[in-house]
Amino acid sequence: MDGNSERLLTPGEVAALFRVDPKTVTRWAASGRISSIRTPGGHRRFRESEVRALLGGDVRPTANDHSVL
């Protein structure tokens, strides 16, 4: 899939996958732990491939994890 047709996930969808609060996902994005895209309305969206890669990897962000991904 190219970058223009990739599925984008909402913070709530990402939060459900990681089993954390959506505000935690927003904090990860603000701190650079996970990249996000802003919609024209200013909402954050996350590339599904990046989220799936994080889920499948050995390093997973957690609510109290302060390390950089």
Secondary structure, DSSP 8 states (H G I E B T S, - for coil): --TTT--EE-HHHHHHHHTS-HHHHHHHHHHTSS--EE-TTS-EEEEHHHHHHHHHSS----TT--S--
